[in-house]
Amino acid sequence: MDFRRRPPVGFRLALLAGLALALAPAALPPQLQRAAPLLAGAQARQKQLRISAIPDQNPEKLNRLYGLVASELSRQLKVPVKYVPVTNYTAAVSAFRTGDLDLVWFGGLTGVQARLQKPGARVIAQRDIDASFHSVFIANTSAGLKPLRNVKGLAELKGKRFTFGSESSTSGRLMPQYYLNQAGVKLRDFAGGAPGFSGSHDATIALVQSGAYQAGAVNEQVWKSNLRSGKADRRRVAVIWRTPGYPDYHWIAQPNLDQRFGKGFTNKLQKAFVGLRRSNPQQARILELFGAQKFIPAPVSQYAAIEKVGRQIGKIR
């Protein structure tokens, strides 16, 4: 082999580009000075797994939980993982659609919305409790509402000050509104001609407990968590009805993760969640904060019913 031959043109250009980026910004032509940070930022994002979640609870708890998730995934998958908070449910769906988020913890409705807007997106896993999840209707104890025997009893909420959680919440709006419809209760039947939207389950509980609203609908898991922490006081707020089970929360991943992180990466991601065990202290903390014993695979077909209800109430078009 003749080592005196000049390297191929492509190799020389790549070498020069690398040297240019390695130089101090002042040594680059103005156009490259402007482009270098953009190139570096794009390269960093390409190698970083960005995770998020619908903001269904208070930010402090979400930061603690998803910080632990990011750390555990980074350890198992050997890639940088960053938790990116979002302002509301709609922002989570939008950021997933644009590719600014790689892996998101969605509710049933937002998960359907995200997959419809991003063909090829993959459902990764759900908690053991998500295959048959429940909402609860709660009432301030001064509202005169007693525990209801069946769904028809929800008709007693007509004329009451009532609040949902987020407008796009499965457990705090979609399924509660579905059951209200079953009882013949329309949104215009509430006091003031419309319900409130608190924005989160924690906020709904606080508003009903304070008496600002006489009743509301919340995620059963968050209700139980508020009881355990003492934030919910049974002397002031109580459950009046529990819905039948329905599929809810689940992780959804972008369709291009194998291309970005290597063949089989999405399967490894799923195994990381399904493999979480309570025998591992950090993993046990994650499961505890999620209110679950374990994660399980999530069949996409189960969310067809959620999509149907979403279309019925106008949240999916």
Backbone hydrogen bonds, N-H to C=O, Kabsch-Sander energy under -0.5 kcal/mol:
donor,donor_aa,acceptor,acceptor_aa,energy
3,F,1,M,-0.9
5,R,2,D,-1.5
12,R,8,P,-2.1
13,L,9,V,-2.5
14,A,10,G,-2.2
15,L,11,F,-2.4
16,L,12,R,-2.4
17,A,13,L,-2.4
18,G,14,A,-2.3
19,L,15,L,-2.4
20,A,16,L,-2.3
21,L,17,A,-2.2
22,A,18,G,-1.6
23,L,19,L,-1.2
27,A,24,A,-2.2
28,L,25,P,-1.5
32,L,29,P,-0.7
33,Q,29,P,-2.3
34,R,30,P,-1.8
35,A,31,Q,-1.4
36,A,32,L,-2.6
38,L,34,R,-0.6
39,L,35,A,-2.7
40,A,36,A,-2.7
41,G,37,P,-2.7
42,A,38,L,-2.5
43,Q,39,L,-2.2
44,A,40,A,-2.2
45,R,41,G,-2.4
46,Q,42,A,-2.0
47,K,43,Q,-1.1
48,Q,44,A,-0.5
48,Q,45,R,-0.9
49,L,80,P,-2.9
50,R,48,Q,-0.7
51,I,49,L,-0.6
51,I,82,K,-2.8
52,S,103,L,-2.0
54,I,105,W,-2.2
56,D,54,I,-2.1
61,K,58,N,-0.6
62,L,58,N,-1.8
63,N,59,P,-2.9
64,R,60,E,-1.8
65,L,61,K,-2.7
66,Y,62,L,-2.7
67,G,63,N,-1.4
68,L,64,R,-1.5
69,V,65,L,-2.0
70,A,66,Y,-2.3
71,S,67,G,-2.0
72,E,68,L,-2.4
73,L,69,V,-2.7
74,S,70,A,-2.3
75,R,71,S,-2.0
76,Q,72,E,-2.2
77,L,73,L,-3.1
78,K,74,S,-1.6
82,K,49,L,-2.6
84,V,51,I,-3.1
84,V,82,K,-0.5
92,A,88,N,-1.4
93,V,89,Y,-1.8
94,S,90,T,-2.5
95,A,91,A,-2.6
96,F,92,A,-1.6
97,R,93,V,-2.2
98,T,94,S,-2.1
99,G,95,A,-0.5
99,G,96,F,-0.7
100,D,95,A,-1.8
101,L,95,A,-1.2
102,D,50,R,-2.5
103,L,50,R,-1.7
104,V,252,I,-2.3
105,W,52,S,-2.0
106,F,104,V,-1.0
106,F,250,H,-2.5
111,G,107,G,-2.4
112,V,108,G,-1.7
113,Q,109,L,-2.5
114,A,110,T,-2.6
115,R,111,G,-2.3
116,L,112,V,-2.2
117,Q,113,Q,-1.5
118,K,114,A,-1.0
121,A,118,K,-2.0
122,R,253,A,-2.2
124,I,122,R,-0.5
124,I,251,W,-3.0
125,A,251,W,-0.6
126,Q,296,I,-2.7
128,D,294,K,-2.1
130,D,127,R,-1.2
131,A,128,D,-0.5
133,F,130,D,-0.6
133,F,246,Y,-3.4
136,V,218,V,-2.7
137,F,241,W,-3.1
138,I,136,V,-0.5
138,I,216,G,-2.7
139,A,238,A,-2.5
140,N,214,Q,-2.6
141,T,236,R,-2.1
143,A,140,N,-2.4
144,G,141,T,-0.5
146,K,144,G,-0.5
148,L,240,I,-3.5
153,G,150,N,-1.5
154,L,151,V,-1.8
155,A,152,K,-1.8
156,E,153,G,-2.1
157,L,154,L,-2.2
158,K,155,A,-1.6
159,G,189,D,-2.7
160,K,157,L,-2.2
162,F,160,K,-0.8
163,T,215,A,-1.7
164,F,196,G,-2.8
165,G,172,G,-1.9
169,S,166,S,-1.4
173,R,169,S,-0.8
174,L,169,S,-3.0
175,M,170,T,-2.6
177,Q,173,R,-2.8
178,Y,174,L,-1.9
179,Y,175,M,-2.2
180,L,176,P,-2.2
181,N,177,Q,-2.4
182,Q,178,Y,-1.6
183,A,179,Y,-1.2
184,G,181,N,-1.6
185,V,180,L,-2.9
186,K,184,G,-0.6
189,D,186,K,-1.9
190,F,187,L,-1.3
191,A,160,K,-2.4
193,G,190,F,-2.4
194,A,191,A,-0.7
196,G,162,F,-2.6
198,S,164,F,-2.3
199,G,165,G,-1.1
201,H,56,D,-1.7
202,D,56,D,-0.6
204,T,200,S,-1.9
205,I,201,H,-2.3
206,A,202,D,-2.2
207,L,203,A,-2.5
208,V,204,T,-2.4
209,Q,205,I,-2.5
210,S,206,A,-1.9
211,G,207,L,-0.8
211,G,208,V,-0.5
212,A,207,L,-1.2
213,Y,207,L,-1.4
214,Q,161,R,-1.6
215,A,161,R,-1.9
216,G,138,I,-2.2
217,A,163,T,-1.4
218,V,136,V,-2.6
220,E,134,H,-2.1
223,W,219,N,-2.0
224,K,220,E,-2.5
225,S,221,Q,-2.1
226,N,222,V,-2.4
227,L,223,W,-1.9
228,R,224,K,-2.4
229,S,225,S,-2.1
230,G,226,N,-0.7
230,G,227,L,-0.6
231,K,226,N,-1.1
232,A,226,N,-2.1
233,D,231,K,-0.5
234,R,232,A,-0.6
236,R,233,D,-2.3
237,V,233,D,-2.2
238,A,139,A,-2.3
240,I,137,F,-3.2
241,W,137,F,-1.3
243,T,135,S,-2.4
246,Y,133,F,-1.3
248,D,130,D,-1.7
250,H,106,F,-2.5
251,W,125,A,-2.8
252,I,104,V,-2.2
253,A,122,R,-2.9
254,Q,102,D,-2.3
257,L,254,Q,-0.9
260,R,256,N,-1.8
261,F,257,L,-3.0
262,G,258,D,-1.6
265,F,262,G,-1.9
268,K,264,G,-2.0
269,L,265,F,-2.4
270,Q,266,T,-2.1
271,K,267,N,-2.4
272,A,268,K,-1.9
273,F,269,L,-1.4
274,V,270,Q,-2.7
275,G,271,K,-2.0
276,L,273,F,-1.7
280,N,277,R,-1.2
284,A,280,N,-3.1
285,R,281,P,-1.7
286,I,282,Q,-1.9
287,L,283,Q,-2.5
288,E,284,A,-2.4
289,L,285,R,-2.4
290,F,286,I,-1.9
291,G,287,L,-0.7
291,G,288,E,-0.9
292,A,287,L,-2.5
296,I,126,Q,-3.4
302,Q,299,P,-1.1
303,Y,300,V,-1.8
304,A,301,S,-1.6
305,A,302,Q,-0.6
307,E,303,Y,-2.3
308,K,304,A,-2.1
309,V,305,A,-2.2
310,G,306,I,-2.6
311,R,307,E,-2.2
312,Q,308,K,-1.9
313,I,309,V,-2.0
314,G,311,R,-0.7
315,K,310,G,-2.3
316,I,310,G,-1.4
